[in-house]
């Protein structure tokens, strides 16, 4: 089994990326991969612009994958070690 690890330099950096709404978004995408940001915003009952900002931040951080098929998370767990 191949493992991938992401590292954030500080807790503050991680906390800026992982907001409550972004964690909810990740959990939703893990259960229901989305074909688009618009579809995801509708499923979450949130504003498109805010979901788009969240998706961009999570993709940049390496926590969310986006390609021509849509949005997905290719992991089963997130573990935090300090």
C-alpha positions as CSV (number, residue, x, y, z in Angstrom):
1,X,0.0,0.0,0.0
2,X,1.4,3.3,-1.1
3,X,1.1,6.2,1.4
4,X,1.3,9.9,0.6
5,X,2.0,12.5,3.3
6,X,1.4,16.2,3.3
7,X,3.3,18.5,5.6
8,X,2.4,22.0,6.8
9,X,5.2,24.0,8.3
10,X,3.1,25.3,11.2
11,X,-0.2,24.6,12.9
12,X,-1.3,28.1,11.8
13,X,-0.7,27.3,8.2
14,X,-2.8,24.1,8.5
15,X,-5.5,26.0,10.3
16,X,-5.7,28.6,7.5
17,X,-6.2,25.8,5.0
18,X,-8.5,23.5,7.0
19,X,-11.6,25.5,8.0
20,X,-14.8,23.8,9.1
21,X,-16.5,24.4,5.8
22,X,-13.5,22.9,3.9
23,X,-13.5,19.8,6.1
24,X,-17.2,19.4,5.4
25,X,-16.5,19.8,1.7
26,X,-13.8,17.1,1.8
27,X,-16.0,14.7,3.7
28,X,-18.8,15.3,1.1
29,X,-16.5,14.8,-1.9
30,X,-15.0,11.6,-0.3
31,X,-18.5,10.1,-0.2
32,X,-19.8,11.7,-3.4
33,X,-17.2,12.8,-6.0
34,X,-18.5,15.9,-7.8
35,X,-18.5,16.6,-11.5
36,X,-18.1,20.3,-11.0
37,X,-17.7,23.1,-8.4
38,X,-21.3,24.3,-9.3
39,X,-22.7,20.8,-8.6
40,X,-20.7,20.7,-5.3
41,X,-22.0,24.1,-4.3
42,X,-25.5,23.0,-4.9
43,X,-25.1,19.7,-3.0
44,X,-23.7,21.6,0.0
45,X,-26.2,24.4,-0.2
46,X,-23.4,27.0,-0.4
47,X,-22.5,30.0,-2.5
48,X,-20.6,29.0,-5.7
49,X,-17.9,31.7,-5.1
50,X,-17.1,30.5,-1.6
51,X,-17.0,26.8,-2.7
52,X,-14.7,27.8,-5.6
53,X,-12.4,29.5,-3.1
54,X,-12.4,26.5,-0.9
55,X,-11.8,24.1,-3.8
56,X,-8.8,26.2,-5.0
57,X,-7.3,26.3,-1.5
58,X,-7.7,22.5,-1.0
59,X,-6.3,21.7,-4.5
60,X,-3.3,23.9,-3.9
61,X,-2.7,22.3,-0.5
62,X,-2.9,18.8,-2.1
63,X,-6.0,17.7,-0.1
64,X,-8.4,17.6,-3.1
65,X,-7.9,16.3,-6.6
66,X,-9.4,18.0,-9.7
67,X,-9.2,16.8,-13.3
68,X,-11.4,16.5,-16.4
69,X,-13.8,14.1,-14.6
70,X,-14.4,16.4,-11.6
71,X,-13.4,16.6,-8.0
72,X,-12.4,13.7,-5.7
73,X,-10.4,12.7,-2.7
74,X,-8.1,9.7,-3.2
75,X,-7.5,8.9,0.5
76,X,-9.4,7.3,3.3
77,X,-8.1,9.2,6.3
78,X,-6.5,12.4,7.4
79,X,-4.2,12.1,10.4
80,X,-2.6,15.1,12.2
81,X,0.6,14.6,14.1
82,X,2.3,17.4,16.0
